[in-house]
Amino acid sequence: MSTTTEPALSSPGKATEDYPLSPVPAGARRSLLSLAPILAGFTLYSGTLFAGGLVGPSFQFWPNLVGLIVIGNLILGLYAALLGYIAGETGLTTVLMARFSFGNVGSRWVDFILGFTQIGWYAWGSALMATLLNTLAGVPESWNWLIILFFTYAFCSTAYFGYKAMDWLSRLAVPAMVLLMLISLTIAAGDVGGFAGLQAAAVADPLPLGAAITIIVGTFVSGGTQATNWSRFAKDGKAGFIATLIAFFLGNGFLIFSGAFCAKVYGEPDIVQVMAQQGLLIGGLVLFLLNMWTTQDNTIYAFSIAGSNMFRSSRRTLFVLGGATIALFMAWGGIYEGLVQYLILLGTFIPPIGGIIMADYWIYRRGQFPSLETPQPAFNWPGVIAYGGSSAIAYFTGQAGWGIVPVNGVVAALALYVVLSRVLPTQRSAV
């Protein structure tokens, strides 16, 4: 098996570009106070409300629904936090880690699948802004092309300027969003008659437990796989783990809970629509704007990191603008409407990437990646084959309704990679 090395790897990324092709240096690392809001802003995503709305009506509020939300988000949080630990220790993004797990050429599949997922969601989010303004603010649909144009580039502005801009946005937006949501949930609790009213609320046809946890975990597991884009700025692995766990367990859990709560009280999971019903339309629009901005800038930032790695270019900002332009035409053309189900399906195929990286780092390499300048094979076949096998297992177990699909994919990836890395002859570096 031949090995390859690339001169670009030896050149550290520029600080203004947020080090897309190199580890984050010690001098650029950030505090837990800085990391946690950025990651929390990423998880405070409107789509997660709808996941909560799917689960909420099918279970009694206490202890069934609350327990389910805790378990599902703990699984998601631990998965993302374990990757966050590796990122904090190494300063690397998921796509850079994938070079060791999949090979120099093989890792480009990881770039593609992660980048394509994010650009599809970015198009969906821009189009959703237009739909919301049509519904709640009475803006004519004939203006939608202009609304989409404006928000497509407005949302990517903080991602263009990088970590510092996203940090300041999140520090302002996350507390404001949490406050607005707590106000709405307090009103909803009064409307339903408090705890007794919630307990007495009718329960719809119950979802199977495995399916409910799959919905909770699967909604944002793709984001969890790419949370390393920010946790790599942590001071160390422990800080990366804690910041990511806080965001994905508490942040994502709060959104799931809010969607489930509103669905049980009003039959509507979208808290923005609920706030309009509660007479808080302006607050709802502000909440939605902040919600979308803090997620959309993370989304396009993730695309830019994947694009930089795929083309081995340190010009991350160009990929921000290029990705936003691709998303603009997707949204204008209505392609996003057909992409949503396909992008959700990709959630089945993304978690095994994280499982393989964790197995490669902790079990095969004993917690120490080589330098990025170390020549790597074009394809690391244990990783490539383990990915194909674990993705198939995740897909078919999902079709059969067995277990929790994202967990099935991660566990299968871990097991297959460990076995294959010992069985297949692998050349890790130049001889």
ABEGO torsion letter per residue (X at the ends): XBBBBBAAAABBBBAAAGGAABBBBAAABBBAAAAAAAAAAAABBAAAAAAAAAAAAABBAOAAAAAAAAAAAAAAAAAAAAAAAAAAAAGBBAAAAAAAAAEAAAAAAAAAAAAAAAAAAAAAAAAAAAAAAAAAAGBBAAAAAAAAAAAAAAAAAAAAAEAAAAAAAAAAAAAAAAAAAAAAAAAAAAAAGEAAAAAABBBBBBBBAAAAAAAAAAAAAAAAAAAAAAAAABABAAAAAAAAAAAAAAAAAAAAAAAAAAAAAAGBABAAAAAAAAGAAAAAAAAAAAAAAAAAAAAAAAAAAAAAAAAGBABAAAAAAAAAAAAAAAAAAGAAAAAAAAAAAAAAAAAAAAAAAAAAAAAAAGGBBBBAABBBBABBAAAAAAAAAAAAAAAAAAAAGBEBAAAAAAAAAAAAAAAAAAABBBBABBX
